[in-house]
Amino acid sequence: MDYLYLQKTVKELNKLFKAQRIKEITNSENGISITFSNKKTLNVYLGYPNAIFISDKKFSDFKTFSSAEKLTVKEFKLPVKDRVLELELLKISLSGKIQKLFLILELTGKTANAFLLNENRKIVATLKKVETSVRNVSVGEAYQFPPNDKKEIEEIQFGKVTPEGIEKQLHKFVKGISPLNSKEIAFIFRKTNNLIEAYRIFLEKHENSQNPHLYRQNDKIKYLTTFKYESLRDYEGEKIEAEYPFLEAWKILYIEKVENETLKNVKRKLLERLNKKLHSLQKELSEVSNPESIKSEALHYKKLGELLKYNLYAVNKGETKIKTYDYETEKEIEIPIDPTLSPQENLERYFKQYKKLINKYEHSFKRKEELLKEIKQINNLIDVIEKAENIKELPLLETESSKAQKNKELPFRIYTLPTGKKLLIGKNSNGNETITFKIARPWDLWFHVKDIPGSHVILMREKNEPPTKEELELSASAAVFFSKARNGGKVKVDYVEVKNLKKPPKSKAGFVIYRGEKSVLIDDKPFREFLKGED
């Protein structure tokens, strides 16, 4: 973001936080969160692209710059004509002694950083380790602003001026001007044919603008400007209107450029791991012999053993087979005999083989069921992860998938309805808490039997898409099935969008209150029938 956009942002920051006291400052790897006494949090993202915005949530709870806590903001300002924001902080003791600190936020792209200075403007602490030979920014040394050899436009002598030259070169020489600013000034120059006049008109539009404009290309944010740029008329433009529009526009950019990209990367890595595990399970499943064929072979040995038992007296020494009557098929059957073994040893060999194969069958059958269950569970997780729209959901799902691999169980069930929608059902209070407050999106539907203990049920759906009658009935019926109202006939089931749920402070896991609910009278039969189809 350029200096001029930061200039507009500073005005909003002073309206919001001037004279407010800092409660705490916390930091993540690429940013800091400043929580003020008015209960608002200013997030400053120092990754790429940089961003400043107001949010209800902090980047992290890891405290930093603790000596700035309880100090009051005297002013946000731009000390130099560059992307450097300074907070002057004050604290007046009862004795009248004034403590002064300065918090410097350098929003300089990939080299962005934060510095805490004492009243003598010496560095007390830095957010990131600085390695540069251009200036001295070591703790204990006097802070130096980033080097900037640009000049004011009036101090520069220009030769022949062309629109192309302005667009490509102006930002390299004039303070406070970015490449995008140069592009717009060049556009105005084409009308005025006077650089100073074009620059004046550009700044006038900037000063008079009350709303930023956001530009997209192929549905992705491309630019953010302080006013409507005529040079960007070929892009899809949007005027941002809000109480604090410049901070709001920066937040929109952050969410799309940073959170969404991070979301994609985390989803990709998590899905790669789950698909690798899925491939391994499917390979093992293909290697598990058909349990029914093993059982059939075992029963064959058992029959031979039983027939031999009743005909043991007829086995003569040296015989390799005997013929007898199969009472089930009513046909003659040959029983192979090992002439090196006694008749009794031949009998024991058949029953031993039978027991060996039955044990193998039971193991194969059990393992096949386990594998099918794990494969289904991972496929359901993959589907939920692919639809996740919040970065904070994914660490949870990653943790749960790891638990699933170790314990073979999640704290919630996942079913796929005939329409393809996913149904999440908590197994316990923690599972209820997980699906309701950590996985469900605001537009998903929450179901629960009225005034009767039971599981939370979440119907995951597309935004603004009404549920079908079948989805409503199965979801409500599932709430009955997984409650103490099971087998008790029709009961009242409330359902509501997740955004209308609220968890009271200090309430136990899984407890919620809600408003705007609708209800349906239903029993557990529809869900029972659905489960039969699942089997």
C-alpha positions in Angstrom: 0.0 0.0 0.0 1.3 3.5 -0.8 2.0 6.6 1.4 -1.2 8.3 0.2 -3.5 5.5 1.3 -1.7 5.4 4.6 -2.3 9.1 5.0 -6.1 8.5 4.7 -5.8 5.6 7.1 -4.1 7.7 9.8 -7.1 10.1 9.9 -9.4 7.2 10.7 -7.0 5.8 13.3 -6.9 9.1 15.1 -10.7 9.2 15.2 -10.8 5.7 16.6 -7.9 5.6 19.0 -6.6 9.0 19.9 -6.6 9.3 23.7 -7.4 5.6 24.0 -5.3 3.5 26.4 -3.4 0.4 25.2 -4.5 -2.7 27.1 -2.0 -5.1 25.5 0.1 -5.7 22.4 0.5 -9.2 21.1 2.3 -10.5 18.1 2.4 -13.4 15.6 5.2 -14.2 13.1 4.0 -11.5 10.7 2.0 -9.0 12.6 1.0 -7.3 15.8 -2.4 -6.8 17.4 -3.0 -3.7 19.6 -6.0 -3.9 21.9 -7.3 -0.6 23.2 -9.5 0.4 26.1 -12.5 1.0 23.8 -12.4 -2.9 23.3 -11.3 -2.6 19.6 -8.3 -4.3 18.2 -6.0 -2.9 15.6 -4.3 -5.6 13.6 -1.2 -4.6 11.7 -0.1 -7.3 9.2 3.6 -7.0 8.4 3.7 -9.9 6.0 3.0 -9.4 2.3 0.9 -7.5 1.4 0.9 -5.3 4.4 -2.4 -4.4 6.0 -4.0 -2.4 8.8 -7.5 -3.1 9.9 -9.9 -3.3 12.8 -11.0 -6.8 14.0 -12.7 -8.6 16.9 -9.8 -11.1 16.9 -6.1 -10.8 17.5 -3.4 -12.5 15.4 -2.2 -14.3 18.6 -2.0 -14.1 22.4 1.8 -14.0 22.5 2.6 -10.7 24.3 5.2 -8.2 22.9 6.2 -4.6 23.6 4.8 -5.0 27.1 6.3 -1.7 28.2 3.8 0.0 26.0 0.8 -1.4 27.9 -1.3 1.1 29.8 0.1 4.0 27.8 -2.3 6.3 26.1 -2.2 7.2 22.4 -1.4 10.9 21.9 -1.5 10.7 18.2 -1.0 8.6 15.1 1.2 10.4 12.6 3.3 10.0 9.5 6.7 11.4 10.6 8.2 11.2 7.1 6.8 11.1 3.6 7.1 7.3 3.4 5.2 4.2 4.5 6.1 4.7 8.1 3.4 5.1 10.8 4.3 6.4 14.2 2.2 6.1 17.5 3.2 8.6 20.1 2.3 7.1 23.5 2.1 8.8 26.9 1.6 7.9 30.5 1.3 10.4 33.3 1.9 9.2 36.9 0.1 10.5 39.9 3.2 12.5 40.7 3.0 14.2 37.3 5.9 12.4 35.7 5.4 11.7 32.0 6.5 8.5 30.4 6.8 8.7 26.6 7.3 5.9 24.1 7.1 5.7 20.3 5.8 2.7 18.4 7.0 2.7 14.8 5.3 0.6 12.1 7.2 0.3 8.9 4.8 -0.8 6.2 7.5 -1.2 3.6 6.4 -4.4 1.8 8.5 -7.5 2.4 10.9 -5.6 4.8 8.0 -4.4 7.0 8.7 -4.3 10.7 7.8 -2.7 14.1 10.0 -0.9 16.5 9.4 0.3 20.1 11.4 3.5 21.0 12.0 5.2 24.3 11.6 9.0 24.8 15.1 9.6 23.4 14.0 7.6 20.3 16.4 4.8 21.0 15.3 1.3 20.0 13.9 -0.7 23.0 12.7 -3.7 21.0 12.0 -4.9 17.4 9.3 -7.3 16.2 11.6 -8.9 13.6 15.4 -9.3 13.5 16.8 -6.7 11.1 19.8 -7.5 8.9 20.8 -4.5 6.8 23.9 -2.5 6.2 21.9 0.5 5.0 21.1 1.8 8.5 21.7 1.0 12.1 18.5 -0.5 13.7 20.0 -2.3 16.7 18.5 -2.4 20.1 19.9 0.5 22.2 20.8 2.6 19.1 19.0 5.7 17.9 16.2 4.8 15.5 16.8 5.8 11.8 14.0 6.0 9.3 14.3 3.8 6.1 16.6 5.6 3.6 14.7 7.7 1.1 16.5 9.9 -1.5 13.4 11.0 -3.3 12.5 14.7 -3.4 9.4 16.9 -3.5 8.2 17.5 -7.0 9.0 21.2 -6.8 12.6 20.4 -6.1 13.1 18.4 -9.3 13.9 19.8 -12.7 12.4 17.8 -15.5 13.4 17.7 -19.1 11.0 16.5 -21.8 7.9 15.1 -20.2 5.8 12.3 -21.8 2.9 10.3 -20.4 5.0 7.1 -20.8 7.9 8.7 -18.9 5.7 9.9 -16.0 4.1 6.4 -15.7 7.5 4.6 -15.6 9.7 7.1 -13.8 7.9 9.6 -11.6 7.6 7.4 -8.6 11.4 6.9 -8.6 12.0 10.5 -7.9 9.0 12.1 -6.1 8.4 11.5 -2.4 5.1 9.8 -1.5 4.3 8.6 -5.0 3.9 4.9 -5.9 3.9 3.3 -9.4 0.1 3.2 -9.4 0.0 6.9 -8.5 2.3 7.6 -11.4 0.0 5.8 -13.7 -3.0 8.0 -12.7 -0.9 11.2 -12.9 0.2 10.2 -16.4 -3.5 9.7 -17.4 -4.3 13.2 -16.1 -1.2 14.7 -17.9 -2.6 13.5 -21.2 -5.4 16.0 -20.7 -3.5 18.9 -19.2 -0.1 18.5 -20.9 1.4 20.0 -17.7 3.0 17.8 -15.1 2.7 20.2 -12.1 -1.0 20.8 -12.9 -1.6 17.0 -13.3 0.1 16.4 -10.0 -2.0 19.1 -8.3 -5.2 17.7 -9.7 -4.2 14.2 -8.6 -3.5 15.4 -5.0 -6.8 17.4 -5.0 -8.8 14.3 -5.9 -6.9 12.4 -3.2 -7.6 15.0 -0.5 -11.3 15.4 -1.4 -12.0 11.7 -1.5 -14.1 10.2 1.3 -14.1 6.6 0.0 -11.5 4.2 -1.3 -12.0 2.2 -4.5 -11.1 -1.4 -4.9 -10.4 -2.9 -8.4 -10.6 -6.5 -9.4 -9.3 -8.5 -12.4 -10.8 -12.0 -12.9 -12.6 -11.7 -9.6 -9.3 -11.1 -7.7 -8.3 -7.9 -6.0 -5.7 -6.1 -8.1 -5.5 -2.5 -6.8 -6.7 -0.4 -3.9 -6.8 3.4 -4.3 -7.9 6.5 -2.3 -10.2 7.7 -5.0 -11.6 6.5 -8.4 -8.7 6.2 -10.8 -9.6 6.9 -14.4 -6.5 5.0 -15.5 -8.1 1.8 -14.1 -11.4 2.2 -15.9 -10.9 -1.2 -17.6 -11.0 -3.0 -14.3 -14.0 -3.9 -12.2 -14.2 -1.1 -9.7 -16.0 -0.9 -6.3 -16.5 2.0 -4.1 -16.1 1.0 -0.4 -18.5 2.5 2.0 -18.3 2.0 5.7 -17.9 3.9 9.0 -14.1 3.7 8.5 -13.9 2.9 4.8 -10.1 3.0 4.3 -9.5 0.6 7.2 -12.4 -1.6 5.9 -11.1 -1.7 2.4 -7.6 -2.7 3.7 -9.3 -5.5 5.7 -11.1 -6.8 2.6 -7.7 -6.9 0.8 -6.1 -8.7 3.8 -8.8 -11.3 3.9 -8.6 -12.1 0.2 -4.9 -11.7 -0.4 -3.6 -13.2 2.9 -6.2 -15.2 4.7 -7.7 -16.8 1.6 -4.3 -17.6 0.1 -3.2 -19.1 3.5 -6.4 -21.0 3.6 -5.7 -22.5 0.1 -2.2 -23.5 1.1 -3.2 -25.1 4.4 -6.0 -26.9 2.8 -3.7 -28.2 0.1 -1.1 -29.5 2.6 -3.8 -31.1 4.8 -5.5 -32.7 1.8 -2.2 -34.1 0.5 -1.7 -35.8 3.9 -5.2 -37.2 4.0 -5.1 -38.4 0.4 -1.8 -40.1 1.1 -3.4 -41.9 4.1 -6.4 -42.7 2.0 -4.3 -44.3 -0.7 -2.5 -46.4 2.0 -5.8 -47.6 3.4 -7.2 -48.4 0.0 -4.0 -50.4 -0.9 -4.3 -52.4 2.4 -8.0 -53.0 1.6 -7.2 -54.4 -1.8 -4.6 -56.7 -0.1 -7.1 -58.1 2.4 -8.4 -61.4 1.1 -12.1 -61.9 0.5 -13.3 -62.9 4.0 -16.2 -64.9 2.6 -14.0 -67.1 0.4 -11.8 -67.8 3.4 -14.9 -68.8 5.4 -16.2 -71.0 2.6 -12.8 -72.8 2.5 -12.8 -73.2 6.3 -16.3 -74.8 6.3 -15.2 -77.1 3.5 -12.3 -78.4 5.7 -14.8 -78.7 8.7 -17.1 -80.9 6.6 -14.3 -83.1 5.4 -13.2 -83.5 9.0 -16.7 -84.3 10.2 -17.2 -86.9 7.4 -13.8 -88.4 8.1 -14.7 -88.6 11.9 -17.7 -90.8 11.1 -15.7 -92.9 8.6 -12.5 -93.2 10.5 -12.9 -97.0 10.9 -12.9 -97.3 7.1 -9.4 -95.8 6.6 -6.9 -98.5 5.7 -3.2 -98.1 6.0 -1.5 -96.6 3.0 -4.7 -95.2 1.4 -4.6 -91.8 -0.2 -8.3 -91.2 -0.2 -11.6 -92.7 0.9 -15.1 -92.4 -0.6 -18.1 -91.6 1.5 -21.6 -90.1 1.3 -22.1 -86.3 1.6 -25.3 -85.9 3.7 -25.8 -82.3 2.5 -25.5 -82.8 -1.3 -26.6 -86.4 -1.2 -23.6 -87.2 -3.5 -20.5 -89.4 -3.1 -17.5 -87.5 -2.0 -13.7 -88.2 -1.9 -11.7 -87.3 1.2 -8.0 -86.9 0.6 -5.8 -88.9 3.1 -2.1 -88.4 3.9 -0.8 -92.0 4.0 2.2 -90.9 6.2 -0.2 -90.0 9.0 -2.5 -92.2 11.1 -6.3 -91.9 10.6 -6.5 -89.9 13.9 -3.7 -87.5 12.8 -5.5 -87.0 9.4 -8.7 -86.1 11.3 -6.8 -83.6 13.6 -5.2 -82.1 10.5 -8.6 -81.2 9.0 -9.9 -79.6 12.1 -6.7 -77.7 12.7 -6.9 -76.3 9.1 -10.5 -75.4 9.8 -9.6 -73.4 13.0 -6.7 -71.7 11.2 -8.9 -70.5 8.4 -11.7 -69.4 10.7 -9.3 -67.3 12.7 -8.0 -65.8 9.5 -11.6 -65.1 8.4 -12.4 -63.4 11.6 -9.3 -61.2 11.4 -9.8 -60.4 7.8 -13.5 -59.6 8.3 -12.7 -57.3 11.3 -9.9 -55.6 9.5 -11.9 -55.0 6.4 -14.7 -53.4 8.4 -12.1 -51.2 10.1 -10.6 -50.2 6.8 -14.0 -49.4 5.3 -14.8 -47.3 8.3 -11.5 -45.4 8.2 -11.8 -44.8 4.5 -15.3 -43.4 4.9 -14.2 -41.2 7.7 -11.3 -39.8 5.8 -13.4 -39.2 2.7 -15.9 -37.3 4.9 -13.1 -35.2 6.4 -11.7 -34.4 2.9 -15.2 -33.2 1.8 -15.6 -31.0 4.9 -12.0 -29.6 4.5 -12.6 -28.8 0.8 -15.7 -26.7 1.8 -14.0 -25.0 4.7 -14.1 -21.2 4.4 -12.3 -20.2 7.5 -8.6 -20.7 8.2 -9.3 -21.2 11.9 -11.3 -24.4 11.1 -8.3 -26.2 9.5 -5.9 -26.6 12.5 -8.9 -28.2 14.3 -9.7 -30.5 11.4 -6.0 -31.4 11.1 -5.9 -32.3 14.8 -9.1 -34.3 14.5 -7.9 -36.2 11.5 -4.7 -37.1 13.4 -6.8 -38.2 16.4 -8.9 -40.3 14.0 -5.8 -42.1 12.7 -4.7 -42.9 16.3 -8.1 -43.6 18.0 -10.1 -44.5 14.9 -12.8 -42.1 16.2 -13.8 -38.4 15.9 -15.8 -36.5 18.5 -18.5 -36.2 15.9 -20.2 -38.3 13.2 -20.3 -37.3 9.5 -23.1 -38.5 7.2 -23.7 -37.8 3.5 -27.4 -37.2 2.8 -28.9 -38.5 -0.5 -28.7 -34.9 -1.8 -25.0 -34.8 -1.2 -25.1 -32.5 1.8 -23.0 -33.3 4.9 -24.6 -33.8 8.3 -22.3 -33.4 11.3 -23.5 -34.9 14.6 -21.7 -34.4 18.0 -21.0 -37.6 20.0 -20.6 -35.7 23.3 -20.5 -32.2 24.7 -17.0 -31.6 23.3 -18.1 -32.9 19.9 -21.2 -30.6 20.0 -18.9 -27.7 20.8 -16.6 -28.6 18.0 -19.1 -28.8 15.2 -21.2 -25.9 16.3 -18.6 -23.3 17.1 -15.5 -24.4 15.2 -16.6 -26.1 12.0 -20.1 -24.8 11.2 -20.4 -21.7 9.0 -22.8 -18.9 9.9 -25.3 -20.0 7.2 -25.3 -23.7 8.1 -28.4 -25.0 10.0 -28.3 -26.2 13.6 -30.8 -28.8 14.9 -31.7 -29.9 18.5 -34.6 -31.6 20.2 -36.6 -29.0 22.2 -35.8 -29.2 25.9 -34.4 -32.7 25.8 -30.7 -33.7 26.1 -29.2 -34.8 22.8 -26.6 -34.2 20.1 -26.1 -31.0 18.1 -26.8 -31.7 14.5 -25.4 -29.4 11.7 -26.6 -29.4 8.2 -23.9 -28.0 6.0 -25.3 -26.2 3.0 -24.4 -23.6 0.3 -24.8 -20.0 1.3 -28.3 -18.6 0.7 -29.5 -22.1 -0.5 -32.8 -23.2 1.3 -32.8 -26.8 2.5 -35.0 -29.4 0.7 -37.8 -31.0 2.6 -35.8 -34.3 2.7 -32.8 -32.5 4.1 -34.9 -30.9 6.8 -36.7 -34.1 7.8 -33.5 -36.2 7.9 -31.6 -33.6 9.9 -34.4 -33.1 12.4 -35.0 -36.9 12.6 -31.2 -37.3 13.3 -31.5 -34.9 16.2 -34.3 -37.2 17.6 -32.3 -40.4 17.0 -29.3 -39.1 18.8 -31.2 -37.8 21.9 -33.1 -39.2 24.9 -36.3 -38.9 22.8 -35.3 -41.8 20.7 -38.1 -44.4 20.3 -40.4 -42.0 22.0 -42.6 -40.9 19.1 -42.8 -37.5 17.6 -41.2 -34.6 19.4 -40.4 -30.9 18.7 -37.1 -30.2 17.0 -35.8 -26.6 16.8 -33.6 -25.5 13.9 -31.8 -22.2 13.3 -28.9 -20.7 11.3 -25.7 -21.0 13.2 -25.2 -17.2 13.1 -28.2 -17.0 15.5 -26.5 -19.2 18.2 -24.7 -17.8 21.2 -22.6 -19.3 23.9 -23.0 -17.6 27.2 -19.7 -16.7 29.0 -18.4 -19.5 31.2 -21.1 -21.9 30.2 -20.3 -25.6 29.9 -19.2 -27.2 26.6 -22.0 -27.6 24.1 -24.4 -25.2 25.9 -26.1 -22.6 23.6 -28.9 -20.1 23.5 -30.6 -19.1 20.2 -33.2 -16.9 18.6 -35.2 -16.8 15.4 -35.7 -20.6 15.4 -38.2 -22.6 13.5 -39.6 -26.0 14.6 -40.7 -29.3 13.2 -42.6 -32.2 14.8 -40.9 -35.5 13.9 -39.7 -38.9 15.2 -36.5 -40.9 14.6 -38.0 -43.1 11.9 -36.8 -41.2 8.8 -33.2 -41.3 10.1 -33.5 -45.0 11.0 -34.5 -45.7 7.4 -31.6 -43.6 6.1 -29.2 -45.6 8.3 -30.5 -48.9 6.7 -29.5 -47.5 3.3 -26.1 -46.6 4.7 -25.5 -50.1 5.8 
